[in-house]
Amino acid sequence: MAILVRILLWLAWLSAVGWFWHAGKFGTATAIAFAALSLVVFAWPVSVARRRHNELRYVDMGKEPTGYH
């Protein structure tokens, strides 16, 4: 769900920048700079700390498998 929200916010950002550029409020360089900034803000991968927090981990309980006698 969070990824979908980030994608939708990114598309809204790009749409707004494109609209301002088309309306003549932004120059070409400004529009490109805002588009590059949007990549940093919305498309940058999640930080390593949060990725580790949600990651499934194998926990060794110290139990050895029992043999079939």
Secondary structure in CASP SS format (residue, H / E / C, confidence):
PFRMAT SS
TARGET T0000
AUTHOR 0000-0000-0000
METHOD secondary structure of the structure
MODEL  1
M C 1.00
A H 1.00
I H 1.00
L H 1.00
V H 1.00
R H 1.00
I H 1.00
L H 1.00
L H 1.00
W H 1.00
L H 1.00
A H 1.00
W H 1.00
L H 1.00
S H 1.00
A H 1.00
V H 1.00
G H 1.00
W H 1.00
F H 1.00
W H 1.00
H H 1.00
A C 1.00
G C 1.00
K C 1.00
F C 1.00
G C 1.00
T H 1.00
A H 1.00
T H 1.00
A H 1.00
I H 1.00
A H 1.00
F H 1.00
A H 1.00
A H 1.00
L H 1.00
S H 1.00
L H 1.00
V H 1.00
V H 1.00
F H 1.00
A H 1.00
W C 1.00
P C 1.00
V C 1.00
S C 1.00
V H 1.00
A H 1.00
R H 1.00
R H 1.00
R H 1.00
H H 1.00
N H 1.00
E C 1.00
L C 1.00
R C 1.00
Y C 1.00
V C 1.00
D C 1.00
M C 1.00
G C 1.00
K C 1.00
E C 1.00
P C 1.00
T C 1.00
G C 1.00
Y C 1.00
H C 1.00
END
